[in-house]
Structure formats: C-alpha cells, structure tokens
Amino acid sequence: AAVTLKTLGRGGLGALVDAVCSLAHAFAGLVDAHPGFELHAPPAISTVLFRPAGATDDAVAAVRRALLGTGRAVLGRARADGRL
C-alpha cells in the first residue's frame, strides 16, 4: 500500500478508487438489466455479486472455473443467502 500511495499520490489513489467504484456500479447496472443474470445487491464499494439467472450452485462453479481457466475473467467465489 505504501508503494502505491507513493507512486500515485493521495489524489491519484483517490481517483483510482473512484474510477473502480464507478466501473463496479456501471457493471452492476448492466448485470441488473440483463435477463440472463441476477444481481444480489447494488455494490457498496467495488464488488459486484451476481450469478447466472436460475443456475444451480454446480453450474455457477463450473462457469467460474471455465472462465478462470481461459483467462477471460477472474471471478471470486462468494456465498450469499446460502448459494454460490
């Protein structure tokens, strides 16, 4: 963190955080508008929690592994309301 702050400066780090949060909110809007996805809740900061609509936990896990394997996306694993 110290290297990042020294490199970007206080204003630069703040701008980076603002940009990341803005992108998260824009992505959440796209997810929410798409019938193939379920948005768990609007992002509080930069994490967007979503899943394919109607998918089982096994299907969600398989999609996540496939995307990670191809390098097309990095999706974290989270549990909300007892589901992946």
C-alpha positions, 0 to 999 in steps of 0.5 A: 500500500505504501508503494502505491500511495507513493507512486500515485499520490493521495489524489491519484489513489483517490481517483483510482478508487473512484474510477473502480467504484464507478466501473463496479456500479456501471457493471452492476447496472448492466448485470441488473438489466440483463435477463440472463443474470441476477444481481444480489445487491447494488455494490457498496464499494467495488464488488459486484455479486451476481450469478447466472439467472436460475443456475444451480450452485454446480453450474455457477462453479463450473462457469467460474472455473471455465472462465478462470481457466481461459483467462477471460475473467477472474471471478471470486467465489462468494456465498450469499443467502446460502448459494454460490 
